[in-house]
Amino acid sequence: MKTEMKPTLVVALGGNALLKRGEPLEAAIQRKNIDLAAETIAQLTQRWRVVLVHGNGPQVGLLALQNSAYTGVTPYPLDVLGAESQGMIGYMLQQSLKNRLPKCEVSVLLTQVAVDPADPALANPTKYIGPVYDQPQADALAAEKGWCFKADGSYFRRVVPSPQPMRIVERDAIEALLQRGHLVICNGGGGVPVVEQADGFHGIEAVIDKDLSAALLARQLEADALLILTDADAVYLNWGTPEQRPLAEATPQQLSGLTFDAGSMGPKIAACCRFVKTCNGMAGIGSLADGPAILLGERGTLIRNDPLQ
């Protein structure tokens, strides 16, 4: 049975919002952060049908460390660990949201996302996962486990391939749950990365960017809005200089002539702009606490084809 249709909003919640940089990777700390996130998501449901996509960078990296500590079996591959992180984070989000929205059905859907097996990103690891290390720690782990590390600020983190998401395998199931009024948690960690072959789907060693995956989902659902919640309170012009200033609103055309950090804000802006141009919706970028205000143009950065008057 269909419920009254509110406009559809896809929310991308960063894995670092659930386990902040430098925090111990403890379940109790993650629950505390998830409770804060659930407060914002619950507020958004007053005006929107919400589809929630979460990141898993810190969590899947922790699972990989735990997974490799036991030598009695071959370590599980990243696609399996990504599925584990979907269950772990999805369960915590589901429980916290249900406690705040007892009359709302909250569903977690294990989601596969198809990628191109010829994607050049598979040969160029760029996606940060796991905790931060100093250089001697990173060098020791690289030698011991064969992992690749790159600088992340003044620290080092493991990096893995991050191919472009092409198709959400469980799209029909997501739409069916939305039609029944469920708050849907899906595409966790960007979705389990799979490639389609003659005999079906197979997982690969990668982690998909959750912002790109959320934007793909928003386009496929023809959503009304996309909201990327991150650790920055807005998009900034001239970031890191004395002239830096927040950008309250912009069009995709205005943003296309600007340059942003390819390792953080750049992909978020690109994902938002493609969604806005394709679906003529609006996209917001900002901090978790400002979620509802971002979509009203009162906080963060709002991207639309026609700027607010």
Secondary structure, DSSP 8 states (H G I E B T S, - for coil): -------EEEEEE-HHHHS-TTS---HHHHHHHHHHHHHHHHHHTTT-EEEEEE--HHHHHHHHHHHHH-TTS----HHHHHHHHHHHHHHHHHHHHHHH-TTS-EEE---EEEE-TT-GGGGS--EEEEEEE-HHHHHHHHHHH--EEEEETTEEEEEE----EEEETTHHHHHHHHHTT-EEE-SGGG-EEEEEETTEEEE-S----HHHHHHHHHHHHT-SEEEEEESSSSEEETTTSTT-EEE-EE-HHHHHTS---TTTHHHHHHHHHHHHHHH--EEEEEEGGGHHHHHTTSSSEEEESS---
